[in-house]
Amino acid sequence: MKLIWSPLVLDRASEIIDYISLDNPSAAKRWLNTIFDKVEQLISSPEPGRIVPEISDSKFCEIIYGNYRIIYHLEQTTISILTIRHGKQILPIDEIKL
C-alpha cells in the first residue's frame, strides 16, 4: 500500500501541533509521532477504521486518536490521508477532495 498525505492534513496537523505546543511542546511532539504511527499502521491493516458518518461510503474511513479523527480514502493500492479534525467538529464535505 502507498500512503499519500494531502496538503490539507499536513496544514491541519501543523495547526494542532502549534496549539498543543503553547502549553506543552513535548506533548505536541508525542502527538505528532503517534499520528504518524497510527497512519503507518494503515499500510498493513487499512480497514481498522470506521466509515465516516457524514459520507456513508465504505471507501472513506477514519481512525480516532484521542479527540481527533484521521480521515482517509481507501483504494486498491493507495491510502490517501485527507484531513484531521477534532472529534467535536462536523466534517465539511468540501474538505474531502481526491
NUFI-108551 format. One record per atom (N, C-alpha, C): residue number from 1; residue in three letters; chain; atom name; x, y, z. Coordinates in nm, 4 decimals, padded with zeros to 6 digits. Layout:
<pts>
NUM:ALA:A:CA:X:Y:Z
...
</pts>
This chain:
<pts>
1:MET:A:N:00.0843:-00.1191:00.0000
1:MET:A:CA:00.0000:00.0000:00.0000
1:MET:A:C:00.0883:00.1247:00.0000
2:LYS:A:N:00.0419:00.2224:-00.0715
2:LYS:A:CA:00.1116:00.3501:-00.0791
2:LYS:A:C:00.0304:00.4535:00.0003
3:LEU:A:N:00.1005:00.5348:00.0796
3:LEU:A:CA:00.0356:00.6421:00.1553
3:LEU:A:C:00.0543:00.7752:00.0852
4:ILE:A:N:-00.0533:00.8499:00.0758
4:ILE:A:CA:-00.0464:00.9856:00.0203
4:ILE:A:C:-00.1058:01.0794:00.1248
5:TRP:A:N:-00.0307:01.1814:00.1618
5:TRP:A:CA:-00.0762:01.2819:00.2580
5:TRP:A:C:-00.1235:01.4044:00.1811
6:SER:A:N:-00.2460:01.4454:00.2031
6:SER:A:CA:-00.2958:01.5658:00.1362
6:SER:A:C:-00.2336:01.6896:00.2009
7:PRO:A:N:-00.2213:01.7973:00.1254
7:PRO:A:CA:-00.1728:01.9228:00.1851
7:PRO:A:C:-00.2614:01.9683:00.3018
8:LEU:A:N:-00.3907:01.9427:00.2919
8:LEU:A:CA:-00.4827:01.9844:00.3974
8:LEU:A:C:-00.4514:01.9153:00.5298
9:VAL:A:N:-00.4276:01.7850:00.5265
9:VAL:A:CA:-00.3994:01.7140:00.6516
9:VAL:A:C:-00.2690:01.7635:00.7127
10:LEU:A:N:-00.1721:01.7956:00.6305
10:LEU:A:CA:-00.0459:01.8474:00.6823
10:LEU:A:C:-00.0655:01.9862:00.7443
11:ASP:A:N:-00.1466:02.0691:00.6816
11:ASP:A:CA:-00.1775:02.2012:00.7380
11:ASP:A:C:-00.2513:02.1875:00.8707
12:ARG:A:N:-00.3498:02.1007:00.8737
12:ARG:A:CA:-00.4291:02.0810:00.9964
12:ARG:A:C:-00.3401:02.0283:01.1097
13:ALA:A:N:-00.2561:01.9317:01.0792
13:ALA:A:CA:-00.1658:01.8764:01.1814
13:ALA:A:C:-00.0730:01.9847:01.2345
14:SER:A:N:-00.0244:02.0695:01.1467
14:SER:A:CA:00.0627:02.1797:01.1888
14:SER:A:C:-00.0106:02.2754:01.2825
15:GLU:A:N:-00.1351:02.3066:01.2505
15:GLU:A:CA:-00.2152:02.3950:01.3364
15:GLU:A:C:-00.2363:02.3324:01.4738
16:ILE:A:N:-00.2641:02.2037:01.4768
16:ILE:A:CA:-00.2881:02.1340:01.6029
16:ILE:A:C:-00.1604:02.1308:01.6865
17:ILE:A:N:-00.0495:02.1018:01.6221
17:ILE:A:CA:00.0789:02.0988:01.6930
17:ILE:A:C:00.1115:02.2360:01.7513
18:ASP:A:N:00.0891:02.3402:01.6731
18:ASP:A:CA:00.1135:02.4757:01.7234
18:ASP:A:C:00.0290:02.5038:01.8468
19:TYR:A:N:-00.0951:02.4616:01.8435
19:TYR:A:CA:-00.1858:02.4844:01.9559
19:TYR:A:C:-00.1407:02.4066:02.0801
20:ILE:A:N:-00.1106:02.2783:02.0623
20:ILE:A:CA:-00.0655:02.1965:02.1752
20:ILE:A:C:00.0660:02.2498:02.2311
21:SER:A:N:00.1532:02.2960:02.1432
21:SER:A:CA:00.2847:02.3468:02.1847
21:SER:A:C:00.2762:02.4690:02.2746
22:LEU:A:N:00.1672:02.5424:02.2662
22:LEU:A:CA:00.1528:02.6597:02.3522
22:LEU:A:C:00.1617:02.6208:02.4996
23:ASP:A:N:00.1080:02.5053:02.5334
23:ASP:A:CA:00.1104:02.4582:02.6720
23:ASP:A:C:00.2190:02.3556:02.6987
24:ASN:A:N:00.2471:02.2711:02.5970
24:ASN:A:CA:00.3369:02.1595:02.6224
24:ASN:A:C:00.4038:02.1130:02.4932
25:PRO:A:N:00.5198:02.1692:02.4612
25:PRO:A:CA:00.5885:02.1323:02.3364
25:PRO:A:C:00.6210:01.9831:02.3255
26:SER:A:N:00.6572:01.9197:02.4366
26:SER:A:CA:00.6898:01.7765:02.4273
26:SER:A:C:00.5641:01.6937:02.4001
27:ALA:A:N:00.4503:01.7365:02.4525
27:ALA:A:CA:00.3244:01.6670:02.4227
27:ALA:A:C:00.2890:01.6819:02.2752
28:ALA:A:N:00.3171:01.7968:02.2175
28:ALA:A:CA:00.2903:01.8193:02.0756
28:ALA:A:C:00.3737:01.7237:01.9905
29:LYS:A:N:00.4984:01.7077:02.0281
29:LYS:A:CA:00.5858:01.6168:01.9539
29:LYS:A:C:00.5374:01.4725:01.9677
30:ARG:A:N:00.4972:01.4308:02.0875
30:ARG:A:CA:00.4438:01.2955:02.1080
30:ARG:A:C:00.3163:01.2756:02.0271
31:TRP:A:N:00.2302:01.3776:02.0250
31:TRP:A:CA:00.1047:01.3696:01.9499
31:TRP:A:C:00.1340:01.3451:01.8023
32:LEU:A:N:00.2260:01.4233:01.7465
32:LEU:A:CA:00.2592:01.4089:01.6049
32:LEU:A:C:00.3181:01.2707:01.5755
33:ASN:A:N:00.4093:01.2250:01.6601
33:ASN:A:CA:00.4691:01.0923:01.6396
33:ASN:A:C:00.3631:00.9833:01.6433
34:THR:A:N:00.2679:00.9962:01.7330
34:THR:A:CA:00.1611:00.8962:01.7426
34:THR:A:C:00.0720:00.9000:01.6192
35:ILE:A:N:00.0424:01.0198:01.5692
35:ILE:A:CA:-00.0372:01.0318:01.4465
35:ILE:A:C:00.0327:00.9588:01.3315
36:PHE:A:N:00.1624:00.9835:01.3154
36:PHE:A:CA:00.2364:00.9155:01.2088
36:PHE:A:C:00.2361:00.7638:01.2297
37:ASP:A:N:00.2513:00.7187:01.3540
37:ASP:A:CA:00.2492:00.5750:01.3823
37:ASP:A:C:00.1139:00.5132:01.3463
38:LYS:A:N:00.0064:00.5800:01.3848
38:LYS:A:CA:-00.1281:00.5283:01.3566
38:LYS:A:C:-00.1524:00.5193:01.2057
39:VAL:A:N:-00.1093:00.6203:01.1337
39:VAL:A:CA:-00.1278:00.6197:00.9883
39:VAL:A:C:-00.0404:00.5113:00.9246
40:GLU:A:N:00.0812:00.4939:00.9718
40:GLU:A:CA:00.1686:00.3889:00.9181
40:GLU:A:C:00.1068:00.2504:00.9379
41:GLN:A:N:00.0341:00.2309:01.0466
41:GLN:A:CA:-00.0314:00.1022:01.0719
41:GLN:A:C:-00.1360:00.0699:00.9653
42:LEU:A:N:-00.1885:00.1730:00.9008
42:LEU:A:CA:-00.2877:00.1504:00.7959
42:LEU:A:C:-00.2296:00.0725:00.6777
43:ILE:A:N:-00.0995:00.0832:00.6559
43:ILE:A:CA:-00.0366:00.0130:00.5433
43:ILE:A:C:-00.0581:-00.1379:00.5550
44:SER:A:N:-00.0411:-00.1916:00.6746
44:SER:A:CA:-00.0577:-00.3360:00.6919
44:SER:A:C:-00.2012:-00.3757:00.7249
45:SER:A:N:-00.2787:-00.2810:00.7759
45:SER:A:CA:-00.4168:-00.3113:00.8133
45:SER:A:C:-00.5046:-00.1902:00.7812
46:PRO:A:N:-00.5390:-00.1706:00.6540
46:PRO:A:CA:-00.6068:-00.0478:00.6113
46:PRO:A:C:-00.7535:-00.0353:00.6498
47:GLU:A:N:-00.8107:-00.1393:00.7051
47:GLU:A:CA:-00.9533:-00.1320:00.7329
47:GLU:A:C:-00.9906:-00.1338:00.8813
48:PRO:A:N:-00.9046:-00.0807:00.9700
48:PRO:A:CA:-00.9446:-00.0807:01.1102
48:PRO:A:C:-01.0404:00.0336:01.1434
49:GLY:A:N:-01.0462:00.1293:01.0553
49:GLY:A:CA:-01.1279:00.2473:01.0817
49:GLY:A:C:-01.2752:00.2247:01.0535
50:ARG:A:N:-01.3535:00.3162:01.1048
50:ARG:A:CA:-01.4972:00.3096:01.0784
50:ARG:A:C:-01.5293:00.3968:00.9573
51:ILE:A:N:-01.6428:00.3725:00.8992
51:ILE:A:CA:-01.6877:00.4547:00.7866
51:ILE:A:C:-01.7196:00.5948:00.8397
52:VAL:A:N:-01.6794:00.6967:00.7663
52:VAL:A:CA:-01.7052:00.8347:00.8062
52:VAL:A:C:-01.8563:00.8577:00.8021
53:PRO:A:N:-01.9179:00.8902:00.9167
53:PRO:A:CA:-02.0642:00.9020:00.9214
53:PRO:A:C:-02.1222:01.0065:00.8270
54:GLU:A:N:-02.0504:01.1163:00.8051
54:GLU:A:CA:-02.1017:01.2221:00.7188
54:GLU:A:C:-02.1067:01.1818:00.5720
55:ILE:A:N:-02.0332:01.0771:00.5363
55:ILE:A:CA:-02.0229:01.0380:00.3956
55:ILE:A:C:-02.0945:00.9066:00.3666
56:SER:A:N:-02.0894:00.8121:00.4577
56:SER:A:CA:-02.1535:00.6798:00.4413
56:SER:A:C:-02.1077:00.6074:00.3152
57:ASP:A:N:-01.9790:00.6116:00.2901
57:ASP:A:CA:-01.9187:00.5417:00.1769
57:ASP:A:C:-01.8039:00.4593:00.2344
58:SER:A:N:-01.8023:00.3294:00.2093
58:SER:A:CA:-01.7036:00.2411:00.2713
58:SER:A:C:-01.5597:00.2701:00.2304
59:LYS:A:N:-01.5397:00.3516:00.1302
59:LYS:A:CA:-01.4035:00.3882:00.0900
59:LYS:A:C:-01.3500:00.5079:00.1700
60:PHE:A:N:-01.4370:00.5750:00.2441
60:PHE:A:CA:-01.3953:00.6863:00.3294
60:PHE:A:C:-01.4043:00.6410:00.4743
61:CYS:A:N:-01.2892:00.6287:00.5372
61:CYS:A:CA:-01.2828:00.5763:00.6729
61:CYS:A:C:-01.2116:00.6752:00.7646
62:GLU:A:N:-01.2202:00.6464:00.8938
62:GLU:A:CA:-01.1498:00.7289:00.9901
62:GLU:A:C:-01.1009:00.6431:01.1046
63:ILE:A:N:-00.9883:00.6861:01.1589
63:ILE:A:CA:-00.9416:00.6276:01.2831
63:ILE:A:C:-00.9410:00.7403:01.3849
64:ILE:A:N:-00.9639:00.7036:01.5089
64:ILE:A:CA:-00.9735:00.8014:01.6155
64:ILE:A:C:-00.8472:00.7939:01.7004
65:TYR:A:N:-00.7920:00.9097:01.7290
65:TYR:A:CA:-00.6800:00.9175:01.8231
65:TYR:A:C:-00.7108:01.0312:01.9196
66:GLY:A:N:-00.7357:00.9961:02.0435
66:GLY:A:CA:-00.7718:01.0970:02.1430
66:GLY:A:C:-00.8978:01.1686:02.0990
67:ASN:A:N:-00.8883:01.2998:02.0861
67:ASN:A:CA:-01.0022:01.3819:02.0446
67:ASN:A:C:-01.0070:01.4060:01.8944
68:TYR:A:N:-00.9224:01.3375:01.8178
68:TYR:A:CA:-00.9082:01.3692:01.6763
68:TYR:A:C:-00.9496:01.2533:01.5866
69:ARG:A:N:-01.0006:01.2910:01.4701
69:ARG:A:CA:-01.0407:01.1971:01.3650
69:ARG:A:C:-00.9414:01.2103:01.2503
70:ILE:A:N:-00.8802:01.1003:01.2116
70:ILE:A:CA:-00.7908:01.0978:01.0964
70:ILE:A:C:-00.8708:01.0334:00.9839
71:ILE:A:N:-00.9013:01.1128:00.8823
71:ILE:A:CA:-00.9918:01.0678:00.7762
71:ILE:A:C:-00.9106:01.0333:00.6515
72:TYR:A:N:-00.9416:00.9162:00.5951
72:TYR:A:CA:-00.8655:00.8695:00.4786
72:TYR:A:C:-00.9573:00.8040:00.3766
73:HIS:A:N:-00.9057:00.7953:00.2549
73:HIS:A:CA:-00.9758:00.7308:00.1435
73:HIS:A:C:-00.8972:00.6060:00.1065
74:LEU:A:N:-00.9678:00.4974:00.0947
74:LEU:A:CA:-00.9065:00.3684:00.0695
74:LEU:A:C:-00.9305:00.3254:-00.0744
75:GLU:A:N:-00.8212:00.2979:-00.1450
75:GLU:A:CA:-00.8290:00.2427:-00.2800
75:GLU:A:C:-00.7538:00.1106:-00.2804
76:GLN:A:N:-00.7469:00.0462:-00.3948
76:GLN:A:CA:-00.6847:-00.0853:-00.4029
76:GLN:A:C:-00.5389:-00.0853:-00.3580
77:THR:A:N:-00.4615:00.0110:-00.4045
77:THR:A:CA:-00.3188:00.0134:-00.3717
77:THR:A:C:-00.2755:00.1414:-00.3014
78:THR:A:N:-00.3702:00.2290:-00.2713
78:THR:A:CA:-00.3369:00.3600:-00.2150
78:THR:A:C:-00.4289:00.3960:-00.0987
79:ILE:A:N:-00.3684:00.4559:00.0018
79:ILE:A:CA:-00.4440:00.5150:00.1118
79:ILE:A:C:-00.4120:00.6641:00.1098
80:SER:A:N:-00.5146:00.7443:00.0890
80:SER:A:CA:-00.4966:00.8899:00.0865
80:SER:A:C:-00.5444:00.9458:00.2195
81:ILE:A:N:-00.4526:01.0054:00.2946
81:ILE:A:CA:-00.4877:01.0678:00.4215
81:ILE:A:C:-00.5392:01.2066:00.3857
82:LEU:A:N:-00.6671:01.2313:00.4122
82:LEU:A:CA:-00.7344:01.3510:00.3609
82:LEU:A:C:-00.7337:01.4686:00.4572
83:THR:A:N:-00.7681:01.4419:00.5835
83:THR:A:CA:-00.7754:01.5515:00.6797
83:THR:A:C:-00.7714:01.4958:00.8207
84:ILE:A:N:-00.7511:01.5840:00.9140
84:ILE:A:CA:-00.7600:01.5503:01.0552
84:ILE:A:C:-00.8450:01.6581:01.1193
85:ARG:A:N:-00.9395:01.6162:01.2016
85:ARG:A:CA:-01.0345:01.7105:01.2620
85:ARG:A:C:-01.0537:01.6754:01.4088
86:HIS:A:N:-01.0848:01.7757:01.4871
86:HIS:A:CA:-01.1249:01.7499:01.6243
86:HIS:A:C:-01.2574:01.6746:01.6186
87:GLY:A:N:-01.2774:01.5814:01.7083
87:GLY:A:CA:-01.3967:01.4974:01.7074
87:GLY:A:C:-01.5271:01.5732:01.7222
88:LYS:A:N:-01.5231:01.6914:01.7818
88:LYS:A:CA:-01.6453:01.7694:01.8001
88:LYS:A:C:-01.6795:01.8543:01.6778
89:GLN:A:N:-01.5896:01.8586:01.5808
89:GLN:A:CA:-01.6146:01.9363:01.4602
89:GLN:A:C:-01.6878:01.8516:01.3565
90:ILE:A:N:-01.7843:01.9115:01.2937
90:ILE:A:CA:-01.8518:01.8448:01.1826
90:ILE:A:C:-01.7594:01.8530:01.0614
91:LEU:A:N:-01.7531:01.7466:00.9881
91:LEU:A:CA:-01.6663:01.7413:00.8706
91:LEU:A:C:-01.7337:01.8080:00.7517
92:PRO:A:N:-01.6794:01.9206:00.7048
92:PRO:A:CA:-01.7345:01.9800:00.5826
92:PRO:A:C:-01.6985:01.8908:00.4630
93:ILE:A:N:-01.7969:01.8548:00.3870
93:ILE:A:CA:-01.7759:01.7638:00.2739
93:ILE:A:C:-01.6755:01.8202:00.1737
94:ASP:A:N:-01.6658:01.9524:00.1624
94:ASP:A:CA:-01.5715:02.0101:00.0664
94:ASP:A:C:-01.4246:01.9859:00.1063
95:GLU:A:N:-01.3996:01.9377:00.2288
95:GLU:A:CA:-01.2634:01.9034:00.2684
95:GLU:A:C:-01.2210:01.7693:00.2129
96:ILE:A:N:-01.3144:01.6923:00.1650
96:ILE:A:CA:-01.2835:01.5592:00.1142
96:ILE:A:C:-01.2659:01.5672:-00.0371
97:LYS:A:N:-01.1442:01.5985:-00.0759
97:LYS:A:CA:-01.1116:01.6089:-00.2181
97:LYS:A:C:-01.0044:01.5074:-00.2514
98:LEU:A:N:-01.0247:01.4379:-00.3592
98:LEU:A:CA:-00.9247:01.3384:-00.4028
98:LEU:A:C:-00.8449:01.3906:-00.5178
</pts>
